[in-house]
Amino acid sequence: MKSETEDYFYNLTVDSSNSIVTATAKIDELKSYTGVVFLVQENGETTTVVVTCETNAPSKTPPQSPQLNGSQPACPAGSSKVE
């Protein structure tokens, strides 16, 4: 994965329970993004839950990491889930 393009800086962090990727805008008019793949235990099995959040307005700061409410991801304040 490239660490940057003309419009964004990218960062990937992986640990034992999730992977987080951010896309930080380099240009004032663009939104920034945070995506997470969570490992979740459900009914004795490990499954994945994926969410991508974007800033509600153009920003050079990506959203903070989404959190799980049970097994449902929630984007932090100032950002919205990308459908």
N, C-alpha and C positions, 0 to 999 in steps of 0.2 A: 504494500500500500504506500503510495506517495505521501509524504508528510505535508505537502502543500500543492495547491494549484494556483492559477491566477486569481481566483476569488476567495479561496478558503485555506486555512491551516487545519490539519487533521491530527487527531491524537487517539490512540487506542490503549486502553488499560484492561488487563485481564487478571482476575484472581480466582479463587476456588468456587465462588458463588455467582459471579456475573462477569460480563464483558461490557465495557463502556467505550463508545466512540463519540468524539465531538468533532463538529465542523464549525470552526470559528471564522466568521466573515472578516475579510480584509477590507471590504468596501462598505462605506457608511449606509448605503441603501439596501443591503442584504440582511436577511434574518440569519441567526445562528442555530445550530441543532445539537441535540444530545440523544444518542440512541443506546439502549441497554438491552442485553439478553440476560434475563434472570434464570437461575436454576431453582425450581420450586418443587417441594415434596407434596404430592397429592395422591391420596389413597395408596400410600406405600410405594409409589413410583416417583422417579424424578422426571419432571417435564420442563419445558422452557416456556417463558413468557417474554414477549418482545414488545418494546415500545420505542417510538421516536417522538421527541418533543421539539417544537420550534419556538423561538421567541415570538411573542405576540406582535412585536414591532421590530424594525431593523435594529440590529445590535452587533457589536463586536465582542460580545461576551456570550458564550453558550449557556443554556439553562443549567441549573444545578442538576444533579442526578435525580431521576424519578425515583419514587419509593413505591414499595408494594403495600397495598391495603388488603391483607389476606393474600389472594393470588391475582389481584387486579392492580396493574400499575397506574400510578397517578403522577401527572406532570406537576412540577413545582409552580408556585405563583409566578406570573409573568410569562408563562409559556402554555402551549396547547398541544394536545396529542395530534400527530399527523396521521390522518386516516388513509 
